[in-house]
Amino acid sequence: MAGYVVVGTQWGDEGKGKIIDVLGDRADYVVRFQGGNNAGHTVVVNGEKFILHLLPSGMLHGQGKCIIGPGVVVDPKVLLKELDTLEAKGAKVDHLFISDRAHLIMPYHIQLDILKEERSGDNKIGTTKRGIGPCYSDKFSRVGIRAVELLDMELFAKKLQMNLEEKNELFTKIYDAPTMKFEDIFEEYRGYAERLKHRIIDATPEINKALDDDKFVLFEGAQAMMLDINYGTYPYVTSSSPTSGGVTTGVGVSPRKIDRIIGVMKAYTTRVGEGPFVTELNNDLGEKIRQIGGEFGATTGRPRRCGWLDLVVGKYAVDINGLTDVVITKIDVLSGLDTLKICTGYEIDGKVYTTVPAATEKLAYAKPIYEELPGWTEDISNMKDYNELPENCKKYLARVEEYLGCQITVVSVGPDRSQNIFLKDI
């Protein structure tokens, strides 16, 4: 069997979509295991950019079966729009299926997300306002509506009525907002059911059988390590587990069926939204990296906060995910900088930390401990072999690998799926 997991090691936007797309070329299955349309995976094929929010990044190959797993929350409207967009561009879409256990994002989830963020003021989390958190809240409150309910509209109606009564009370009594109408939502989702019912399947037994039959199954998540609900910079996190452990609960497979866990790490660090960011560069250099790297959110268009590579976060991700491989992306963005810095520790109240403390408030005033390395001036975006890389680039990669204690398998030198240097087989 070959169960591969691809995870982000920072705050997302590391380039997971590209790596999944590269591996997806030979995958029998590509399975999304958590998150929703609050993340955007950008894949560039022959110069054309595709931004996928719900669809697994392996969709563009049209070969392996693509499944949205039980741990994902699905906005049917967004999903159908993505399918229609790909189909209009001539892409194959009949290989996409949805687990019957996946929860559905409802209009009231989106409205609650917006109202709660607005009400929070300076204490806002910085959500994408896509309804992800409220949907997961309903899931764990055991009142959620799942994809399987789209196959029984009578049952769907009962659950919708029950949920809407409670949500409308929240709207009027807590947020002083207008109510939502049952009829409008029911008719909208009945239309979605007609278009999606042939894609709704009991996915877990099929995925387990594929692994038992030695098929290549590629698992992909959204967001990344530092946005994990348990291990990220809480409360500035997402509502699910983007770590490798999220695969077992988000799909229903044993950890023993996972062979390789590949962590994607940007050669510098970015994050979107609120929350502490120890290596952030609030200066001209940070803006330069943002512009060269095109660091703007694929989902929201928000400018990403940019900073030096944080290896405290990187090592944390190696340990918690059990990474077998690291992929370094966007190292070409660093070309032309005289000096590079990597963070190897935090100083907080006179104490040095080499792991990420739970107290998010302390991270807000942590001072980064840096190592400096010489930069390089060469354009590396067209290089195909490790030996072609400038010596200082090799030294940078070697130091990162040494600190992480995990092999660097692939170095990405540009956005296209062909712009990769393979140090080892993957």
C-alpha positions as CSV (number, residue, x, y, z in Angstrom):
1,M,0.0,0.0,0.0
2,A,1.1,3.6,-0.5
3,G,-0.6,6.1,1.7
4,Y,0.9,9.6,1.3
5,V,-0.1,12.7,3.3
6,V,0.8,16.2,2.4
7,V,0.6,18.8,5.1
8,G,1.6,22.5,5.6
9,T,4.2,23.2,8.2
10,Q,3.6,26.9,8.8
11,W,0.4,29.0,8.7
12,G,-0.7,27.8,5.2
13,D,0.0,29.1,1.7
14,E,3.2,27.0,1.6
15,G,2.5,25.6,-1.9
16,K,0.8,22.4,-0.9
17,G,-1.5,22.5,-3.9
18,K,1.4,22.4,-6.3
19,I,3.1,19.4,-4.6
20,I,-0.2,17.5,-4.4
21,D,-0.7,18.3,-8.1
22,V,2.7,16.9,-8.9
23,L,2.2,13.7,-6.9
24,G,-1.4,13.4,-8.1
25,D,-0.2,12.5,-11.5
26,R,0.3,9.0,-10.4
27,A,-2.2,8.7,-7.5
28,D,-5.1,6.3,-7.7
29,Y,-7.0,8.4,-5.2
30,V,-6.7,12.0,-4.0
31,V,-8.6,12.5,-0.7
32,R,-9.2,15.8,1.1
33,F,-9.4,15.2,4.8
34,Q,-10.4,18.4,6.6
35,G,-11.2,22.1,6.3
36,G,-13.6,23.8,3.9
37,N,-13.5,26.6,1.3
38,N,-11.6,28.9,3.7
39,A,-8.4,27.8,2.0
40,G,-7.3,28.2,-1.6
41,H,-4.9,25.9,-3.3
42,T,-3.2,27.6,-6.3
43,V,-2.0,25.3,-9.1
44,V,-0.3,26.5,-12.2
45,V,-0.4,24.3,-15.3
46,N,1.2,25.4,-18.5
47,G,1.1,29.0,-17.3
48,E,-2.6,28.9,-16.5
49,K,-3.5,29.5,-12.8
50,F,-6.3,27.4,-11.1
51,I,-7.4,28.3,-7.6
52,L,-9.2,25.4,-5.9
53,H,-11.0,25.9,-2.6
54,L,-12.9,22.7,-2.0
55,L,-11.9,20.4,-4.8
56,P,-8.8,18.2,-4.2
57,S,-5.8,19.6,-6.0
58,G,-5.4,16.3,-7.9
59,M,-8.6,17.2,-9.8
60,L,-6.7,18.6,-12.7
61,H,-5.1,15.3,-13.7
62,G,-8.5,13.7,-14.3
63,Q,-7.1,10.2,-13.6
64,G,-7.3,9.3,-9.9
65,K,-10.6,9.3,-8.1
66,C,-11.0,12.5,-6.0
67,I,-12.9,12.3,-2.7
68,I,-14.0,15.0,-0.3
69,G,-13.7,13.2,3.0
70,P,-15.9,13.0,6.1
71,G,-13.7,15.6,8.0
72,V,-14.4,18.3,5.4
73,V,-17.2,20.9,5.7
74,V,-18.8,21.5,2.3
75,D,-20.6,24.6,0.9
76,P,-22.5,23.0,-2.0
77,K,-22.8,26.4,-3.8
78,V,-19.0,26.8,-3.8
79,L,-18.4,23.2,-4.8
80,L,-20.8,23.4,-7.8
81,K,-19.3,26.7,-8.9
82,E,-15.8,25.2,-8.9
83,L,-17.0,22.1,-10.8
84,D,-18.7,24.3,-13.4
85,T,-15.6,26.5,-13.8
86,L,-13.3,23.5,-14.4
87,E,-15.8,21.9,-16.8
88,A,-16.1,25.2,-18.8
89,K,-12.3,25.1,-19.2
90,G,-12.5,21.6,-20.6
91,A,-11.4,19.7,-17.5
92,K,-12.8,16.4,-16.5
93,V,-15.0,16.5,-13.3
94,D,-16.8,13.2,-13.2
95,H,-14.2,11.7,-10.9
96,L,-15.1,13.9,-7.9
97,F,-17.1,12.3,-5.1
98,I,-18.2,13.4,-1.6
99,S,-18.3,11.4,1.6
100,D,-21.9,11.0,2.9
101,R,-20.5,11.9,6.3
102,A,-19.2,15.3,5.3
103,H,-21.0,18.2,7.0
104,L,-22.8,20.9,5.0
105,I,-22.2,24.6,5.4
106,M,-25.6,26.3,5.6
107,P,-26.4,30.0,4.9
108,Y,-26.9,30.6,8.6
109,H,-23.4,29.4,9.3
110,I,-22.0,32.1,7.0
111,Q,-24.2,34.7,8.5
112,L,-23.2,33.7,12.0
113,D,-19.5,33.9,11.1
114,I,-19.9,37.4,9.7
115,L,-21.9,38.6,12.7
116,K,-19.6,37.1,15.3
117,E,-16.5,38.6,13.7
118,E,-18.1,42.0,13.4
119,R,-19.2,41.8,17.1
120,S,-15.7,40.8,18.2
121,G,-14.1,44.1,17.2
122,D,-10.4,44.2,18.1
123,N,-10.6,40.6,19.4
124,K,-11.6,39.2,16.1
125,I,-10.0,36.0,14.9
126,G,-9.6,37.0,11.3
127,T,-11.8,34.3,9.8
128,T,-12.6,34.2,6.1
129,K,-16.3,34.5,7.0
130,R,-17.1,31.4,5.0
131,G,-19.1,29.7,7.8
132,I,-16.4,27.1,8.6
133,G,-16.3,27.6,12.4
134,P,-20.0,27.7,12.9
135,C,-20.4,24.6,10.8
136,Y,-17.8,22.7,12.9
137,S,-19.5,24.0,16.0
138,D,-22.8,22.4,14.9
139,K,-21.0,19.2,14.0
140,F,-19.5,18.9,17.5
141,S,-22.8,20.0,19.1
142,R,-24.3,17.1,17.2
143,V,-26.9,19.1,15.3
144,G,-25.1,19.4,12.0
145,I,-26.5,18.5,8.6
146,R,-24.5,16.0,6.6
147,A,-24.3,15.2,2.9
148,V,-26.2,12.0,3.5
149,E,-29.2,14.1,4.3
150,L,-29.3,15.4,0.8
151,L,-30.3,11.9,-0.2
152,D,-33.5,12.2,2.0
153,M,-35.0,15.6,1.7
154,E,-37.8,14.8,4.2
155,L,-35.1,14.2,6.9
156,F,-33.2,17.2,5.6
157,A,-36.2,19.4,6.1
158,K,-36.7,18.3,9.7
159,K,-33.1,19.0,10.6
160,L,-33.1,22.3,8.8
161,Q,-36.3,23.4,10.6
162,M,-34.8,22.5,14.0
163,N,-31.5,24.3,13.3
164,L,-33.1,27.4,11.8
165,E,-35.4,27.9,14.8
166,E,-32.4,28.2,17.1
167,K,-30.3,30.2,14.7
168,N,-33.1,32.7,14.1
169,E,-33.3,33.3,17.8
170,L,-29.6,34.0,17.9
171,F,-30.0,36.4,15.0
172,T,-32.8,38.4,16.6
173,K,-31.9,38.3,20.3
174,I,-28.1,38.4,20.3
175,Y,-27.1,40.1,17.0
176,D,-30.2,42.2,16.3
177,A,-30.1,40.8,12.7
178,P,-33.0,39.6,10.4
179,T,-34.1,36.0,10.4
180,M,-33.7,33.5,7.6
181,K,-36.6,31.8,5.8
182,F,-36.9,28.0,5.9
183,E,-38.5,27.9,2.4
184,D,-35.7,29.8,0.7
185,I,-32.9,27.6,2.2
186,F,-34.9,24.4,1.6
187,E,-35.5,25.1,-2.1
188,E,-31.9,26.2,-2.6
189,Y,-30.5,23.0,-1.1
190,R,-33.0,20.8,-2.9
191,G,-31.5,22.1,-6.1
192,Y,-28.0,21.3,-4.8
193,A,-29.2,17.8,-3.9
194,E,-30.4,17.1,-7.5
195,R,-26.9,18.1,-8.8
196,L,-24.8,16.3,-6.2
197,K,-26.7,13.2,-5.2
198,H,-24.8,11.0,-7.7
199,R,-21.5,12.1,-6.2
200,I,-22.4,11.2,-2.6
201,I,-20.8,7.9,-1.5
202,D,-19.8,5.9,1.5
203,A,-16.1,6.8,1.0
204,T,-14.3,5.3,4.0
205,P,-14.6,1.5,3.1
206,E,-13.5,2.3,-0.4
207,I,-10.4,4.2,0.7
208,N,-9.4,1.5,3.1
209,K,-9.8,-1.2,0.5
210,A,-7.7,0.9,-2.0
211,L,-4.9,1.1,0.6
212,D,-5.2,-2.7,1.4
213,D,-5.0,-3.4,-2.4
214,D,-1.7,-1.4,-2.6
215,K,-3.2,1.5,-4.5
216,F,-1.5,4.9,-4.2
217,V,-3.8,7.1,-2.0
218,L,-2.8,10.8,-1.6
219,F,-4.3,12.6,1.4
220,E,-4.4,16.4,1.4
221,G,-5.5,18.9,3.9
222,A,-6.1,22.7,4.0
223,Q,-4.4,25.3,6.1
224,A,-1.4,24.1,8.1
225,M,0.3,23.1,11.4
226,M,0.2,26.5,13.1
227,L,-3.6,26.8,12.4
228,D,-4.4,23.4,14.0
229,I,-7.2,23.6,16.5
230,N,-5.0,21.8,19.1
231,Y,-1.4,22.9,18.3
232,G,-1.7,26.2,16.5
233,T,-1.6,29.7,17.9
234,Y,-4.9,29.3,19.6
235,P,-7.4,31.0,19.3
236,Y,-6.1,32.3,16.0
237,V,-6.6,28.9,14.4
238,T,-8.9,27.0,12.2
239,S,-11.7,24.7,13.5
240,S,-10.1,21.3,12.5
241,S,-6.8,19.4,12.5
242,P,-4.7,20.0,9.4
243,T,-1.9,17.9,10.9
244,S,-1.2,14.3,9.8
245,G,-3.3,13.0,12.7
246,G,-6.3,14.7,11.1
247,V,-6.2,12.0,8.3
248,T,-7.1,9.2,10.7
249,T,-10.2,11.0,12.0
250,G,-11.0,13.0,8.9
251,V,-11.0,10.0,6.5
252,G,-11.2,6.9,8.8
253,V,-7.9,5.2,8.1
254,S,-5.4,3.7,10.6
255,P,-2.1,5.5,11.1
256,R,-0.5,2.2,10.2
257,K,-1.7,2.7,6.6
258,I,0.3,5.9,6.1
259,D,3.7,5.4,4.5
260,R,5.0,8.9,4.0
261,I,4.2,12.2,5.5
262,I,5.4,15.1,3.4
263,G,5.6,18.6,5.0
264,V,5.6,21.6,2.7
265,M,7.6,24.5,4.0
266,K,8.1,27.9,2.4
267,A,11.7,29.2,2.4
268,Y,10.4,32.1,4.4
269,T,7.3,32.5,6.5
270,T,3.9,34.0,5.9
271,R,0.5,34.1,7.6
272,V,-2.9,35.7,6.9
273,G,-5.2,37.1,9.5
274,E,-4.7,37.9,13.2
275,G,-2.4,36.3,15.7
276,P,1.3,36.4,16.7
277,F,4.1,36.1,14.2
278,V,7.5,36.1,15.7
279,T,9.6,36.6,12.6
280,E,7.3,39.1,10.9
281,L,9.0,41.9,8.9
282,N,7.0,45.1,9.2
283,N,9.3,47.0,6.9
284,D,10.3,47.5,3.3
285,L,12.0,44.1,3.1
286,G,8.7,42.4,4.2
287,E,6.9,44.3,1.5
288,K,9.5,43.4,-1.1
289,I,9.1,39.7,-0.3
290,R,5.3,40.1,-0.5
291,Q,5.5,41.6,-3.9
292,I,8.1,39.2,-5.4
293,G,6.4,36.2,-3.9
294,G,2.9,37.3,-4.8
295,E,1.8,36.9,-1.2
296,F,-1.9,37.6,-1.4
297,G,-4.5,35.2,-0.2
298,A,-5.9,32.9,-2.9
299,T,-9.3,32.8,-1.1
300,T,-9.6,36.4,0.2
301,G,-7.0,38.4,-1.7
302,R,-5.7,39.7,1.6
303,P,-2.0,40.6,1.7
304,R,-0.1,38.0,3.6
305,R,2.2,39.0,6.5
306,C,5.8,38.1,5.6
307,G,8.9,37.2,7.7
308,W,12.0,35.2,7.9
309,L,11.9,31.4,8.0
310,D,10.9,30.2,11.5
311,L,12.6,26.9,12.2
312,V,11.1,26.7,15.7
313,V,7.8,26.3,14.0
314,G,9.4,24.0,11.4
315,K,10.8,21.6,14.0
316,Y,7.5,21.7,15.9
317,A,5.8,20.6,12.6
318,V,8.3,17.8,12.0
319,D,7.8,16.4,15.5
320,I,4.0,16.6,15.7
321,N,3.3,15.4,12.2
322,G,6.1,12.8,12.1
323,L,7.3,14.1,8.8
324,T,9.3,11.7,6.6
325,D,10.0,14.4,4.0
326,V,10.2,18.2,3.7
327,V,9.5,20.1,0.5
328,I,11.0,23.6,0.4
329,T,9.0,26.0,-1.8
330,K,9.5,29.6,-3.1
331,I,13.2,29.6,-2.4
332,D,13.6,31.6,-5.7
333,V,11.9,34.5,-4.0
334,L,15.0,34.9,-1.8
335,S,17.3,35.4,-4.7
336,G,19.0,38.8,-4.7
337,L,19.1,39.3,-0.9
338,D,22.6,39.9,0.5
339,T,21.9,38.3,3.9
340,L,19.3,35.8,5.0
341,K,18.1,35.0,8.5
342,I,16.6,31.9,10.0
343,C,14.9,31.8,13.4
344,T,16.3,29.1,15.8
345,G,14.7,30.2,19.1
346,Y,12.5,32.7,20.9
347,E,13.4,34.9,23.8
348,I,10.5,35.5,26.1
349,D,10.9,37.2,29.5
350,G,14.6,36.4,29.5
351,K,14.1,32.7,28.8
352,V,15.0,31.0,25.5
353,Y,12.4,28.7,23.9
354,T,13.2,26.2,21.1
355,T,9.6,25.0,20.8
356,V,6.3,26.8,20.5
357,P,4.8,27.7,23.9
358,A,1.0,27.3,24.4
359,A,0.6,30.9,25.8
360,T,-0.2,32.7,22.6
361,E,-0.1,36.0,24.5
362,K,3.6,35.5,25.2
363,L,4.4,34.9,21.5
364,A,3.1,38.4,20.8
365,Y,6.2,39.9,22.4
366,A,8.7,37.1,21.8
367,K,12.0,38.2,20.3
368,P,13.4,36.0,17.5
369,I,16.9,34.5,17.9
370,Y,18.4,34.5,14.4
371,E,21.3,32.9,12.6
372,E,22.5,34.8,9.5
373,L,23.5,33.2,6.3
374,P,24.9,34.7,3.1
375,G,22.4,35.1,0.2
376,W,22.8,34.7,-3.5
377,T,22.2,36.8,-6.6
378,E,21.6,34.2,-9.3
379,D,18.1,33.6,-10.8
380,I,17.4,29.9,-9.9
381,S,13.9,29.7,-11.3
382,N,15.0,27.7,-14.4
383,M,17.4,25.3,-12.7
384,K,16.6,21.6,-12.9
385,D,19.4,20.0,-10.9
386,Y,20.6,20.5,-7.3
387,N,24.2,20.9,-8.5
388,E,23.2,24.0,-10.5
389,L,22.1,25.9,-7.4
390,P,24.4,28.6,-6.0
391,E,26.6,27.4,-3.2
392,N,25.0,29.8,-0.7
393,C,21.6,28.4,-1.6
394,K,22.9,24.9,-1.0
395,K,24.2,26.0,2.4
396,Y,20.9,27.6,3.3
397,L,19.1,24.3,2.5
398,A,21.7,22.2,4.3
399,R,21.3,24.3,7.5
400,V,17.5,24.0,7.3
401,E,17.7,20.3,6.9
402,E,20.2,20.0,9.8
403,Y,18.0,21.9,12.2
404,L,14.8,20.1,11.2
405,G,16.4,16.6,11.4
406,C,14.3,15.6,8.4
407,Q,15.4,15.1,4.8
408,I,14.6,17.8,2.2
409,T,13.2,15.8,-0.8
410,V,12.1,18.5,-3.2
411,V,13.1,22.1,-3.8
412,S,10.5,24.2,-5.7
413,V,12.1,27.1,-7.6
414,G,8.9,28.5,-9.3
415,P,5.1,28.3,-9.4
416,D,4.7,25.9,-12.3
417,R,4.4,22.1,-11.7
418,S,7.6,21.6,-13.7
419,Q,9.8,24.0,-11.6
420,N,11.0,21.5,-9.1
421,I,14.4,20.0,-8.2
422,F,14.2,16.5,-6.8
423,L,16.9,15.7,-4.3
424,K,15.5,12.2,-3.6
425,D,12.7,10.1,-5.0
426,I,9.3,10.9,-3.7
